[in-house]
Amino acid sequence: FVFLPKMCGAGKVKKKKKLTLKMFEKFLKFPVIQTLLKNQIPQITQTLEILRHMQKKKETTEPMETHFLLADNVYCKASVPPTDKVCLWLGANVMLEYNIDEAQALLEKNLSTASRNLETLEEDLDYLRDQGTTTEVNMARVYNWDVKRRSKENLLKSAAKS
């Protein structure tokens, strides 16, 4: 922004600064989304493993012994009778009951979507990092050009005075 006032009007500079700030704010959201997706994928994978285990156990008559999470680091032992229904926590205070096959299909779809989204996000982050580096190099070039230009002007002014 050092050279913008000389190159264009002050109103345009303010608009460009606001636009740059908005873009920077959006850029800062990328790592947050990346972290959410990286946390979501293992959770979905773990739930799929549990569903596969339940699928095997639903043919038997003996209950499945397990521990479930009550609160952070607080688990309770439970005996789960064979069943073909599960409840999935979908978020936003929504939980729905599915049969095991439907739940497995939904989670596999969610896992593939989350993996694709993470891959796309990481590609976008790499691209943005490259663009940031390119922008910094270009800003340095413009700065150096302006320093040379001003030093030439100063030399010409001092030569004209003498």
Secondary structure, DSSP 8 states (H G I E B T S, - for coil): --SHHHHS-HHHHHHHHHHHHHHHHHHHHHHHHHHHHHHHHHHHHHHHHHHHHHHHHTTSSS-EEEEEEEETTEEEEEEE---SEEEEEEETTEEEEEEHHHHHHHHHHHHHHHHHHHHHHHHHHHHHHHHHHHHHHHHHHHHHHHHHHHHHHHHHHHHHH-
